[in-house]
């Protein structure tokens, strides 16, 4: 039971670290947009890259700490991260899901799974 509790703590820490990376990248992106101009396509790509880097970092961190079932840990970290991201977006006024949001969720889950497997082997 103690081991399971410790695993959930590491998954939470992985999600938290991913969220911190997202906030740092969002702040940098906001600075760039304040002093320059970024097109919508580039902005969408930057958001996608930020999401993937955050998921990869959080999954690898959690998997390295747990050192077991990397694919499952990766899915859990990416799922919780995406849920937090979209709940926050809805609270801040986003209308709903678009097709690109579903693709972003699927891409985050696949990235989390692969990152979890990578984290076991590092």
C-alpha positions in Angstrom: 0.0 0.0 0.0 2.9 2.3 0.8 4.5 1.7 -2.6 1.2 2.5 -4.4 0.9 5.8 -2.5 4.5 6.7 -3.4 3.8 6.0 -7.0 0.9 8.4 -7.0 3.0 11.0 -5.4 5.6 10.6 -8.2 2.9 10.8 -10.9 1.6 14.0 -9.3 5.2 15.4 -9.1 5.6 14.6 -12.8 2.4 16.4 -13.7 3.4 19.4 -11.6 6.8 19.5 -13.3 5.1 19.4 -16.7 2.8 22.2 -15.7 5.7 24.3 -14.5 7.5 23.8 -17.8 4.2 24.9 -19.6 4.0 28.1 -17.5 7.6 28.9 -18.3 7.1 28.4 -22.0 3.8 30.3 -21.9 5.5 33.3 -20.2 8.3 33.3 -22.8 5.7 33.0 -25.6 3.7 35.9 -24.1 6.9 38.1 -24.0 7.6 37.3 -27.7 4.0 38.2 -28.6 4.1 41.4 -26.6 7.2 42.7 -28.4 6.7 41.1 -31.7 4.1 39.4 -33.9 3.6 35.7 -34.3 1.2 34.2 -36.9 -1.6 31.9 -35.9 0.1 28.9 -37.5 3.4 29.5 -35.6 1.5 30.1 -32.4 -0.4 26.9 -32.7 2.8 25.0 -33.4 4.5 26.6 -30.4 1.6 25.6 -28.1 1.8 22.0 -29.5 5.6 21.9 -28.9 5.1 23.2 -25.4 2.5 20.6 -24.6 4.7 17.8 -25.9 7.9 18.9 -24.2 6.0 19.3 -20.9 4.4 15.8 -21.2 7.8 14.3 -22.1 9.5 15.9 -19.2 6.8 14.9 -16.7 6.6 11.3 -17.9 10.3 10.7 -17.9 10.6 12.2 -14.4 7.8 10.1 -13.0 8.9 6.9 -14.7 12.5 7.3 -13.6 11.3 7.6 -10.0 8.8 4.7 -10.1 11.0 2.5 -12.4 8.1 0.2 -13.2 5.4 0.0 -15.9 6.6 3.0 -17.9 3.8 3.0 -20.5 1.2 3.1 -17.8 2.9 5.9 -15.8 3.3 7.8 -19.1 -0.4 7.5 -19.9 -1.4 8.6 -16.4 0.9 11.6 -16.3 -0.2 12.8 -19.8 -3.9 12.2 -19.1 -3.8 14.1 -15.8 -1.7 16.9 -17.4 -4.1 17.2 -20.4 -7.2 17.2 -18.0 -5.6 20.0 -16.0 -4.8 21.9 -19.1 -8.3 21.7 -20.6 -10.1 22.4 -17.3 -8.0 25.5 -16.9 -8.7 26.5 -20.5 -12.5 26.1 -19.9 -12.4 28.1 -16.7 -10.5 30.9 -18.5 -13.3 31.0 -21.2 -12.6 28.5 -23.9 -15.8 27.4 -25.5 -15.3 23.7 -26.1 -13.5 21.1 -27.9 -12.4 21.4 -31.6 -11.1 18.6 -33.8 -7.5 19.9 -33.3 -8.1 19.5 -29.5 -8.9 15.8 -29.9 -5.8 15.3 -32.0 -3.7 17.2 -29.4 -5.1 14.9 -26.6 -4.3 11.7 -28.7 -0.8 13.1 -29.5 -0.2 13.8 -25.8 -1.3 10.3 -24.8 0.9 8.7 -27.4 3.8 10.9 -26.5 3.3 10.1 -22.8 3.2 6.4 -23.5 6.4 6.5 -25.5 8.1 8.8 -23.0 7.2 6.5 -20.2 8.8 3.6 -22.1 11.9 5.8 -22.7 12.1 6.8 -19.1 12.4 3.1 -18.0 15.3 2.6 -20.3 17.3 5.7 -19.4 
